[in-house]
Amino acid sequence: MADRLLSVLEAADRLGVGERFIRRLVSERRIRYVKVGKHVRIADSVLAAYVEERTVEPVRTRRSRYGMAA
C-alpha cells in the first residue's frame, strides 16, 4: 500500500507544530520530502520516522534504600 503524501499544513497538524517549522525542516533538508510541481509533500512514514528518531527514552534512576526517612 502506498504511503499517503501530506501537505505542509497537514504535516504540521500531525506533529502539532506550526507550518513554518515544517517549512524550515524542508528548507534545511532535515526531513525527506517530495516535490509535486511547485508543491511540497511529506510522506506519512517520513513523519513517523522523524518522531521515532527524536524520541528520547526516560532515564531510570536507581533509588537508594538508605535515603528514605524512617
N, C-alpha and C positions, 0 to 999 in steps of 0.2 A: 504494500500500500504506500502511495506517495505521501511525503511529508506535506503538511499544509504550510503554504507561504503566507506570512503575516505582514501587514503593512507596518510602518514605523509606529503609528498610533496604536495598533493592536498589540505590537510587541511591548510598547511602553505600558499599556494597560495590564498585560500578562505579568510583567515584572513589578508593577506597582511603582513605576518611576515616571518621570516626565519624558515627553517626546524629545526634548533637547538632549537628554542623557543618551538615548539610543542613537541619535544622530552623531553625537560625539564619539560613541563606540565605533560607529561605521567610519567616520572620517579619520579616526586614529587607527583603523584596521585592527581593532581589538576583538572584533566579532565577525564571523563569516556572514556574508550577505549575497544576494542575487540582484543584479540589475535587470529589470524588465523595461526596456526603453529608458525613460528617464526616472522611472520609479525604483525604489529600493524595497526589497522584500527579504524577510528573515525567516528561515525555516523554523518550525516549532521545535524540532530536535536540537537545533543550534542553541536556542534559548535554554532548553533543559540541560544541555552540556555546559553552558556558561554558568548556570546556577550550581550545578554539581561541582565544577572545578573550583568555585569560590566558596563553597560551603566549608565552614570551619567547625571541626569537631570539638566538643567540650573537653576540657581537661579535668580529669577526675583527680582530686586531691586526696591524699591519704590522711585521715584524721588520727590524731594521737589519742590514745585512751587516757593518757595522763594529763591532758589539758582540760579535762572536764571537771566541773565543780562537784564537790561531794554533797 
